[in-house]
Amino acid sequence: MRILFVCTGNTCRSPMAEGMMRKLARERGFDIEVKSAGVSAAKGMSISHHAGAVLKEQGIEDRILSTPLHAELVNWADLILALTEGHKRQMIMSFPDAADKTYTLKEYAENDPVVLVEREELQRLAAEIETDRALGREPEAAALRRLTELVRRMPVYDISDPFGGSREDYNRTAAEIRSALEKLLERLMQEHFGGKASE
């Protein structure tokens, strides 16, 4: 399996996600390839000092250099995980063919059964309302009210941006990423081996 993490400059959040995911998967005996890129990245920049320090503290010494997002990388990935909704939107606008494999990290890792059921209902309702409008029909008021209510209840799936912040800011972001990666690995291992790591 090949996973691509995407943020803005590919010097803070997505490289931390890349390094941590590689290590966590290796520790669990889960064979995946991981890369990261940025929607506005310059090529070949070192990751930020604090991001590097956070990874080093976790025993991660990978040399990760910034990579601008490009079509070859998008095609390479089986799963693209953006660090915020904004990154996800940019991804889908630039690479509409990859929309069905593009999510935010927290959204894909979501494991709360109530949220998952409501998210499915939200997607179904949105599609029905869209169809009604396309056919020139007025969507039902009750459906619109329910859609608004569901949108309000959905969690925010953005990972906070530590750029320009203190080491504590980076620690907080890294903890946020790690928590989402743990859930992500749980989901992937469930799908691939029914919850057990490969021997």
C-alpha positions as CSV (number, residue, x, y, z in Angstrom):
1,M,0.0,0.0,0.0
2,R,1.2,3.5,-0.9
3,I,0.2,6.6,1.2
4,L,0.9,10.2,0.3
5,F,0.5,12.9,3.0
6,V,-0.2,16.4,1.8
7,C,0.1,19.8,3.5
8,T,1.2,23.3,2.4
9,G,5.0,23.6,2.3
10,N,5.9,20.0,3.1
11,T,8.3,21.2,5.9
12,C,6.1,20.7,9.0
13,R,3.0,18.6,9.2
14,S,3.2,16.2,6.2
15,P,6.8,15.2,6.8
16,M,6.0,14.6,10.5
17,A,3.1,12.4,9.4
18,E,5.4,10.6,6.8
19,G,8.2,9.9,9.3
20,M,5.8,8.8,12.1
21,M,3.7,6.6,9.8
22,R,6.7,4.8,8.4
23,K,8.0,4.0,12.0
24,L,4.6,3.0,13.4
25,A,3.9,0.7,10.4
26,R,7.3,-0.9,10.7
27,E,6.8,-1.5,14.4
28,R,3.5,-3.3,13.6
29,G,5.0,-5.3,10.7
30,F,2.7,-3.5,8.3
31,D,4.3,-3.2,4.9
32,I,3.5,0.3,3.4
33,E,5.3,2.9,1.4
34,V,4.9,6.5,2.6
35,K,5.7,9.8,0.9
36,S,4.7,13.4,1.5
37,A,4.3,16.6,-0.6
38,G,3.1,20.2,-0.4
39,V,0.5,22.0,-2.5
40,S,2.7,25.1,-2.4
41,A,6.1,23.5,-1.7
42,A,9.5,24.5,-3.0
43,K,11.7,21.5,-4.0
44,G,14.4,20.2,-1.8
45,M,13.9,22.3,1.4
46,S,14.8,20.7,4.7
47,I,12.0,20.2,7.2
48,S,11.6,22.8,9.9
49,H,14.0,22.7,12.8
50,H,11.2,21.9,15.3
51,A,9.7,19.2,13.1
52,G,13.1,17.6,12.8
53,A,13.6,17.7,16.5
54,V,10.2,16.2,17.2
55,L,10.9,13.3,14.8
56,K,14.4,12.8,16.2
57,E,13.0,12.6,19.8
58,Q,10.8,9.7,18.5
59,G,13.9,7.9,17.0
60,I,13.1,8.9,13.5
61,E,16.1,10.0,11.5
62,D,14.6,9.9,8.0
63,R,16.0,12.5,5.6
64,I,12.8,14.1,4.3
65,L,13.1,17.0,1.8
66,S,10.2,19.1,0.6
67,T,8.5,18.0,-2.6
68,P,5.9,20.0,-4.6
69,L,2.8,18.0,-5.3
70,H,2.8,16.6,-8.9
71,A,0.8,14.2,-11.1
72,E,3.3,11.4,-10.9
73,L,3.1,11.4,-7.1
74,V,-0.7,11.5,-7.2
75,N,-0.8,8.5,-9.5
76,W,1.7,6.7,-7.4
77,A,-0.5,6.9,-4.2
78,D,-3.2,4.4,-3.4
79,L,-4.4,6.8,-0.7
80,I,-3.9,10.5,-0.4
81,L,-4.3,12.0,3.1
82,A,-4.4,15.8,3.4
83,L,-3.7,17.5,6.7
84,T,-6.6,19.9,6.4
85,E,-9.9,20.3,4.5
86,G,-8.3,23.2,2.6
87,H,-5.5,21.0,1.4
88,K,-8.0,18.3,0.4
89,R,-10.0,20.9,-1.6
90,Q,-6.9,22.1,-3.4
91,M,-5.9,18.5,-4.2
92,I,-9.3,17.7,-5.7
93,M,-9.4,20.9,-7.7
94,S,-5.9,20.2,-9.2
95,F,-6.4,16.4,-9.6
96,P,-10.1,15.7,-9.9
97,D,-9.4,12.1,-11.0
98,A,-7.9,11.4,-7.6
99,A,-11.0,12.6,-5.7
100,D,-12.1,9.1,-4.8
101,K,-8.8,8.3,-3.0
102,T,-8.3,11.8,-1.3
103,Y,-9.4,12.4,2.3
104,T,-8.2,14.4,5.3
105,L,-6.1,12.3,7.6
106,K,-8.5,12.7,10.5
107,E,-11.6,12.1,8.3
108,Y,-10.2,8.8,7.0
109,A,-9.1,7.7,10.5
110,E,-12.4,8.6,12.1
111,N,-13.7,5.6,14.1
112,D,-16.6,7.0,16.0
113,P,-19.7,5.0,14.9
114,V,-22.1,7.8,15.4
115,V,-20.0,10.2,13.3
116,L,-19.6,7.6,10.6
117,V,-23.4,7.0,10.4
118,E,-24.1,10.7,10.3
119,R,-21.4,11.3,7.7
120,E,-23.0,8.7,5.4
121,E,-26.4,10.3,5.9
122,L,-24.9,13.7,5.1
123,Q,-23.4,12.5,1.9
124,R,-26.6,10.8,0.8
125,L,-28.8,13.9,1.6
126,A,-26.3,16.2,-0.2
127,A,-26.5,13.9,-3.3
128,E,-30.3,13.8,-3.2
129,I,-30.6,17.6,-2.9
130,E,-28.0,18.1,-5.7
131,T,-30.1,15.8,-7.9
132,D,-33.3,17.6,-7.1
133,R,-31.7,20.9,-8.1
134,A,-30.2,19.5,-11.2
135,L,-33.7,18.3,-12.2
136,G,-35.2,21.7,-11.5
137,R,-37.0,20.4,-8.4
138,E,-37.1,22.4,-5.1
139,P,-35.5,20.2,-2.4
140,E,-37.7,19.5,0.6
141,A,-37.4,22.0,3.5
142,A,-37.0,19.1,6.0
143,A,-34.1,17.7,4.0
144,L,-32.4,21.1,3.9
145,R,-32.8,21.5,7.6
146,R,-31.4,18.1,8.3
147,L,-28.5,18.7,6.0
148,T,-27.7,22.0,7.9
149,E,-27.9,20.2,11.2
150,L,-25.6,17.4,10.1
151,V,-23.0,19.8,8.7
152,R,-23.0,21.7,12.0
153,R,-22.4,18.4,13.9
154,M,-19.5,17.1,11.8
155,P,-16.1,17.3,13.5
156,V,-13.4,19.6,12.2
157,Y,-10.8,17.4,10.5
158,D,-7.9,19.9,10.3
159,I,-4.6,19.2,11.9
160,S,-3.4,22.5,13.6
161,D,-0.6,24.4,11.8
162,P,2.5,24.8,14.0
163,F,4.4,26.9,11.3
164,G,6.3,29.7,12.9
165,G,5.3,28.5,16.4
166,S,7.2,27.3,19.4
167,R,8.5,23.8,20.1
168,E,5.4,23.2,22.2
169,D,3.2,24.0,19.2
170,Y,5.1,21.4,17.2
171,N,4.7,18.9,20.1
172,R,0.9,19.5,20.1
173,T,0.6,19.1,16.4
174,A,2.8,15.9,16.5
175,A,0.5,14.5,19.2
176,E,-2.5,15.3,17.1
177,I,-1.0,13.6,14.0
178,R,0.2,10.6,16.0
179,S,-3.3,10.0,17.5
180,A,-4.8,10.1,14.0
181,L,-2.1,7.8,12.6
182,E,-2.8,5.2,15.4
183,K,-6.4,5.1,14.3
184,L,-5.5,5.1,10.7
185,L,-3.2,2.0,11.2
186,E,-5.9,0.3,13.2
187,R,-8.3,0.8,10.2
188,L,-5.8,-0.3,7.6
189,M,-4.8,-3.4,9.6
190,Q,-8.4,-4.3,10.1
191,E,-9.0,-4.0,6.3
192,H,-5.8,-5.9,5.4
193,F,-5.5,-8.6,8.0
194,G,-8.6,-8.5,10.1
195,G,-6.7,-6.6,12.8
196,K,-3.5,-8.7,13.1
197,A,-0.1,-7.5,11.9
198,S,1.6,-9.7,9.3
199,E,4.1,-12.2,10.6
